[in-house]
Amino acid sequence: MVAEEAASGSPGQTSTGAGSMAATGARTKRQREDVMTPIVDLSEDGGFVLPACISDQEFFVKNPPQVPASEKDQVLGTSSVARQQQLNQDIAVVIRLAETT
């Protein structure tokens, strides 16, 4: 194994080190458009950051929920009876979970 291959971690690949620095140095961080949500202290252990959708009433107007086309096709491709049965099973699991915690 050549020394350059050993540095990269796999045979057949070489690493100069400078290429990885150039690739990461070119990227810049995107600045947040909204102000960060304040931390709400709910316990003596520390704080909890509220999700943006709770503090910003326009959150879903600015960022509408989207479903991938493949999932949409799968859901709409099933019968309403099958969807109702799945929904009933999901609700039953959530209720059991709530009862045990």
DAUR-V309890 format. One record per pair of residues at least 24 apart in sequence whose ideal C-beta (glycine too) atoms are under 7 Angstrom apart, sorted by the first residue. I is the first residue (numbers start at 1). GAP is how many residues later the second one is. If there is no record, write none. Layout:
BEGIN
[[I | GAP] [I | GAP]]
END
This chain:
BEGIN
none
END
